[in-house]
Amino acid sequence: MLMTDLLPKDDWAKLEQEIHEKFGLNGHAYDANGSPFTGHVTWCNRLCPALRQHKGAVSAICSVANQAIGAQVRHSGGFAVEDCDAGLMVICVPVFIDGELVGMVGGCGGLRDDSEPETFLIGKAAGISEDEAAALCEGIPHFTEDEAQAAARFIEGRVADIVKNFEERRAGK
């Protein structure tokens, strides 16, 4: 089963945009392998698009975080709120149909109040100076733990509605 069996690709992109507008995060929908599939991109800070321009930064930071949090939600069955190696918050909500993980939805790019950007690691991964990394981190939105949990619960609720609607359509209701 694919994420696009539940909703058309454009509707998943609308959810990514909604996450961005409501919470100021980079909204994401991924397939079961952790790959983006909508083609829609939102940026909540200057750092994330700069990292995406450097293959080494993507593999050292973004891919590692996505694999780790993806494995965590696959096993727990519930959402997770963690920090990537760059120090940025990552929210991930699994999408299960009949016990099978078909994808994940979430957001990233903010800082939890107890976190700081890891400018040394960012600089090394992106091939830029630590000062350049620090400059890219200016203005990153901050989240209290309550705000981060509220965002995760909102996404979890939207995913639950999507799954429920799919199951009702499949049952012919």
Kinemage of the C-alpha trace (Angstrom):
@kinemage 1
@onewidth
@group {chain A} dominant
@subgroup {mainchain}
@vectorlist {calphas} color= white
{ca met a 1} P 0.000 0.000 0.000
{ca leu a 2} L 1.160 3.529 -0.798
{ca met a 3} L 0.501 6.895 0.786
{ca thr a 4} L -1.185 7.906 -2.467
{ca asp a 5} L -3.709 5.095 -1.930
{ca leu a 6} L -4.937 7.041 1.112
{ca leu a 7} L -4.887 10.526 -0.451
{ca pro a 8} L -3.757 12.020 -3.748
{ca lys a 9} L -0.236 13.449 -3.770
{ca asp a 10} L -1.613 17.011 -3.927
{ca asp a 11} L -3.626 16.481 -0.740
{ca trp a 12} L -0.510 15.274 1.091
{ca ala a 13} L 1.238 18.433 -0.182
{ca lys a 14} L -1.641 20.508 1.237
{ca leu a 15} L -1.081 18.851 4.617
{ca glu a 16} L 2.635 19.699 4.401
{ca gln a 17} L 1.688 23.321 3.720
{ca glu a 18} L -0.823 23.293 6.587
{ca ile a 19} L 1.885 22.066 8.988
{ca his a 20} L 4.144 24.857 7.753
{ca glu a 21} L 1.482 27.555 8.111
{ca lys a 22} L 0.140 26.388 11.479
{ca phe a 23} L 3.449 25.629 13.200
{ca gly a 24} L 6.171 27.311 11.159
{ca leu a 25} L 7.922 24.010 10.419
{ca asn a 26} L 9.178 22.350 7.259
{ca gly a 27} L 6.178 20.070 6.631
{ca his a 28} L 6.921 16.572 5.300
{ca ala a 29} L 5.088 13.509 4.042
{ca tyr a 30} L 7.246 10.455 3.377
{ca asp a 31} L 6.577 7.007 1.957
{ca ala a 32} L 7.321 3.848 3.960
{ca asn a 33} L 10.983 4.029 2.911
{ca gly a 34} L 11.328 7.555 4.280
{ca ser a 35} L 11.437 9.213 0.861
{ca pro a 36} L 9.514 12.415 0.108
{ca phe a 37} L 6.966 11.967 -2.664
{ca thr a 38} L 4.916 15.160 -3.017
{ca gly a 39} L 7.499 17.467 -4.581
{ca his a 40} L 6.231 20.215 -2.247
{ca val a 41} L 8.838 22.057 -0.174
{ca thr a 42} L 8.403 24.432 2.741
{ca trp a 43} L 11.252 26.175 4.579
{ca cys a 44} L 10.933 27.656 8.044
{ca asn a 45} L 14.520 28.852 8.330
{ca arg a 46} L 17.589 29.663 6.225
{ca leu a 47} L 19.620 26.702 7.450
{ca cys a 48} L 17.577 23.821 6.022
{ca pro a 49} L 17.651 24.870 2.352
{ca ala a 50} L 21.379 25.595 2.706
{ca leu a 51} L 21.918 22.063 4.061
{ca arg a 52} L 19.891 20.598 1.189
{ca gln a 53} L 22.352 22.157 -1.267
{ca his a 54} L 25.179 20.021 0.154
{ca lys a 55} L 24.891 16.280 -0.440
{ca gly a 56} L 27.207 15.605 2.491
{ca ala a 57} L 25.023 17.604 4.851
{ca val a 58} L 21.881 15.798 3.718
{ca ser a 59} L 23.444 12.387 4.263
{ca ala a 60} L 25.138 13.372 7.549
{ca ile a 61} L 22.201 15.195 9.118
{ca cys a 62} L 18.807 14.863 7.419
{ca ser a 63} L 19.003 11.249 6.251
{ca val a 64} L 20.393 10.001 9.552
{ca ala a 65} L 17.647 11.756 11.513
{ca asn a 66} L 14.913 10.507 9.187
{ca gln a 67} L 16.144 6.910 9.425
{ca ala a 68} L 16.445 7.009 13.212
{ca ile a 69} L 13.099 8.642 13.928
{ca gly a 70} L 11.433 6.525 11.240
{ca ala a 71} L 12.672 3.357 12.944
{ca gln a 72} L 11.520 4.694 16.302
{ca val a 73} L 7.928 5.367 15.174
{ca arg a 74} L 7.801 2.131 13.180
{ca his a 75} L 8.490 0.198 16.382
{ca ser a 76} L 6.570 2.333 18.875
{ca gly a 77} L 3.517 2.901 16.701
{ca gly a 78} L 3.205 6.450 18.030
{ca phe a 79} L 4.636 9.835 17.204
{ca ala a 80} L 8.112 10.990 18.200
{ca val a 81} L 9.655 14.391 18.823
{ca glu a 82} L 13.451 14.327 18.671
{ca asp a 83} L 16.379 16.500 17.609
{ca cys a 84} L 18.506 15.883 14.539
{ca asp a 85} L 22.308 16.018 14.719
{ca ala a 86} L 22.135 19.700 13.749
{ca gly a 87} L 20.113 20.289 16.937
{ca leu a 88} L 16.814 20.981 15.169
{ca met a 89} L 13.489 19.504 16.213
{ca val a 90} L 12.018 16.667 14.158
{ca ile a 91} L 8.402 15.512 14.574
{ca cys a 92} L 7.362 12.222 12.994
{ca val a 93} L 3.931 10.575 12.972
{ca pro a 94} L 3.609 7.088 11.474
{ca val a 95} L 0.822 6.158 9.055
{ca phe a 96} L -0.303 2.565 9.553
{ca ile a 97} L -2.940 0.665 7.596
{ca asp a 98} L -3.801 -2.846 8.816
{ca gly a 99} L -0.614 -2.858 10.903
{ca glu a 100} L 1.565 -1.973 7.917
{ca leu a 101} L 3.611 1.231 7.916
{ca val a 102} L 2.750 3.025 4.680
{ca gly a 103} L 4.426 6.338 5.444
{ca met a 104} L 5.160 9.125 7.873
{ca val a 105} L 4.086 12.738 8.265
{ca gly a 106} L 5.772 15.438 10.284
{ca gly a 107} L 7.732 18.605 10.446
{ca cys a 108} L 11.203 19.801 11.277
{ca gly a 109} L 13.385 22.858 11.411
{ca gly a 110} L 12.595 24.480 14.746
{ca leu a 111} L 14.538 24.490 17.986
{ca arg a 112} L 13.179 23.143 21.233
{ca asp a 113} L 13.876 25.433 24.153
{ca asp a 114} L 16.484 23.066 25.583
{ca ser a 115} L 18.362 22.736 22.270
{ca glu a 116} L 20.927 24.789 20.398
{ca pro a 117} L 22.068 24.475 16.795
{ca glu a 118} L 25.192 22.336 16.469
{ca thr a 119} L 27.081 24.890 14.382
{ca phe a 120} L 30.361 22.964 14.414
{ca leu a 121} L 28.751 19.827 12.981
{ca ile a 122} L 26.639 21.874 10.564
{ca gly a 123} L 29.762 23.613 9.289
{ca lys a 124} L 31.662 20.359 8.831
{ca ala a 125} L 28.766 18.608 7.090
{ca ala a 126} L 27.999 21.541 4.778
{ca gly a 127} L 31.593 22.526 4.108
{ca ile a 128} L 31.135 26.023 5.546
{ca ser a 129} L 32.684 27.850 8.489
{ca glu a 130} L 31.141 27.641 11.922
{ca asp a 131} L 30.456 31.397 11.674
{ca glu a 132} L 28.556 30.865 8.412
{ca ala a 133} L 26.596 28.047 10.049
{ca ala a 134} L 25.755 30.287 13.017
{ca ala a 135} L 24.552 33.022 10.671
{ca leu a 136} L 22.262 30.545 8.892
{ca cys a 137} L 20.813 29.553 12.266
{ca glu a 138} L 19.719 33.079 13.154
{ca gly a 139} L 15.961 33.387 13.389
{ca ile a 140} L 15.184 29.674 13.713
{ca pro a 141} L 11.802 29.421 15.451
{ca his a 142} L 11.804 28.201 19.066
{ca phe a 143} L 9.297 25.776 20.579
{ca thr a 144} L 8.530 24.923 24.176
{ca glu a 145} L 8.086 21.233 24.874
{ca asp a 146} L 4.327 21.854 25.166
{ca glu a 147} L 4.281 23.530 21.730
{ca ala a 148} L 6.274 20.677 20.191
{ca gln a 149} L 3.923 18.088 21.699
{ca ala a 150} L 0.878 20.086 20.536
{ca ala a 151} L 2.224 20.151 16.973
{ca ala a 152} L 2.845 16.394 17.103
{ca arg a 153} L -0.656 15.739 18.466
{ca phe a 154} L -2.191 17.933 15.740
{ca ile a 155} L -0.355 15.998 13.018
{ca glu a 156} L -1.292 12.719 14.705
{ca gly a 157} L -4.958 13.803 14.673
{ca arg a 158} L -4.841 14.742 10.996
{ca val a 159} L -3.240 11.381 10.161
{ca ala a 160} L -5.915 9.565 12.223
{ca asp a 161} L -8.644 11.373 10.255
{ca ile a 162} L -7.009 10.459 6.944
{ca val a 163} L -6.704 6.800 7.963
{ca lys a 164} L -10.306 6.726 9.231
{ca asn a 165} L -11.611 8.254 5.978
{ca phe a 166} L -9.593 5.764 3.929
{ca glu a 167} L -10.887 2.821 5.952
{ca glu a 168} L -14.486 4.046 5.571
{ca arg a 169} L -14.053 4.418 1.793
{ca arg a 170} L -12.497 0.979 1.597
{ca ala a 171} L -15.401 -0.507 3.572
{ca gly a 172} L -17.860 1.183 1.208
{ca lys a 173} L -19.393 3.452 3.850
